[in-house]
Amino acid sequence: MNFKKLSNTGLEIPEIGLGTWNYKGGVEPLKAGIEQRATLIDTAEGYYTEDLVGEAIKGIREDVIIATKVSGRNLAYDSVLRSCEQSLSKLQTDYIDLYQIHWPNDSYPIKETMRAMQKLVDEGMVYYVGVSNFDIDEVKEAQMYFSNYKIVSNQVRYNLNDREIEDDLLPYCIENEITILAYTPLASGKLCKTDGLLKSKKYKVLSEIAEEAGKTPGQAALNWCNSHENVISIPKSNSVERTIENCGASGWFLTKDQIQRLNEAF
Ligand SMILES: NC(=O)c1ccc[n+]([C@@H]2O[C@H](COP(=O)([O-])OP(=O)(O)OC[C@H]3O[C@@H](n4cnc5c(N)ncnc54)[C@H](OP(=O)(O)O)[C@@H]3O)[C@@H](O)[C@H]2O)c1
């Protein structure tokens, strides 16, 4: 497993984290992923998987990086503090490594949300703060009201099929040392299929490149995401076998030529 720095924090995070939205795999796939050194687990109060994550990391809390989220409907000052307390309790821990704002929500002044985040960091309940689904202006505004600390990450949809962030957001985040946590990095599993259902040219190119690299198409797709300097990916799988496969997307590199061919095909 390769590691990257989380923003300017000095904290090393694995290139492959473990997603838990719609997760129904029990503790075993998460434990198997952690054994492969995929030690960042992404959850959210809105996923109802925090209890399970708490179970999976019992006894190994210090070895794991927990990334959870406060929901967009809970962004009032008091609600953020309450949500954080509830997450800590479900996760059976006394700190959250990375606390993310799940979605921006104009109904709540971001100034108040960030004031609550500042208090959580001041009091040691949260180590680092990130956002999710924020555009550049939303990141800038949130950062303006979070003056004592840095927003270290933005979790956004990114995969070979969905590349909107490449226009502005990805360059902005690279320039400002904001780590991208790429969600839905397998395009909900579409990039793993080799069964002939996907006959289009781009999937053939992905399959060919995976074969050249001695990897699966899903592994090549995740490796492509992580070939961007400040990006890590957080695929989700309910199965031990597929979780281990996804972890095998790190520890090697596609060549420049292979990355170029993927960029051209998709
Ligand atoms: N911040 C946000 O708003 C947001 C939004 C969406 C997602 N996320 C985060 O990102 C994580 C991942 O995104 P996602 O769940 O939407 O999509 P994804 O990881 O791109 O794809 C998950 C799908 O791919 C299948 N899959 C996974 N590994 C596979 C493999 N090696 N071979 C074949 N199929 C495989 C899974 O099935 P099995 O489970 O049966 O293996 C599942 O159906 C989420 O769990 C969540 O933590 C965040």
The ligand as a Gaussian input file, in Angstrom:
#p B3LYP/6-31G(d) Opt

LIG

0 1
 N      -19.362000      12.159000       0.158000
 C      -20.343000      11.703000      -0.588000
 O      -21.324000      12.411000      -0.899000
 C      -20.276000      10.277000      -1.067000
 C      -21.166000       9.821000      -2.061000
 C      -21.033000       8.501000      -2.489000
 C      -20.052000       7.684000      -1.922000
 N      -19.227000       8.152000      -0.940000
 C      -18.180000       7.302000      -0.312000
 O      -17.442000       6.627000      -1.317000
 C      -17.523000       5.213000      -1.107000
 C      -17.447000       4.466000      -2.419000
 O      -18.411000       4.924000      -3.338000
 P      -19.614000       4.029000      -3.866000
 O      -19.976000       3.010000      -2.850000
 O      -20.659000       4.987000      -4.320000
 O      -19.073000       3.375000      -5.215000
 P      -17.832000       2.481000      -5.699000
 O      -16.879000       2.233000      -4.608000
 O      -17.376000       3.106000      -6.952000
 O      -18.544000       1.126000      -6.120000
 C      -19.149000       0.264000      -5.194000
 C      -19.802000      -0.864000      -6.010000
 O      -18.787000      -1.567000      -6.709000
 C      -18.810000      -2.937000      -6.338000
 N      -17.408000      -3.373000      -6.209000
 C      -16.483000      -2.901000      -5.325000
 N      -15.298000      -3.498000      -5.516000
 C      -15.454000      -4.363000      -6.535000
 C      -14.592000      -5.267000      -7.222000
 N      -13.309000      -5.373000      -6.878000
 N      -15.120000      -6.023000      -8.232000
 C      -16.424000      -5.896000      -8.600000
 N      -17.293000      -5.053000      -8.007000
 C      -16.813000      -4.289000      -6.974000
 C      -19.528000      -2.985000      -5.011000
 O      -20.197000      -4.226000      -4.866000
 P      -19.877000      -5.198000      -3.609000
 O      -20.076000      -4.379000      -2.382000
 O      -20.893000      -6.272000      -3.756000
 O      -18.471000      -5.664000      -3.786000
 C      -20.528000      -1.853000      -5.153000
 O      -21.669000      -2.287000      -5.882000
 C      -18.847000       5.061000      -0.347000
 O      -18.946000       3.819000       0.279000
 C      -18.758000       6.231000       0.603000
 O      -17.885000       5.942000       1.681000
 C      -19.318000       9.450000      -0.527000

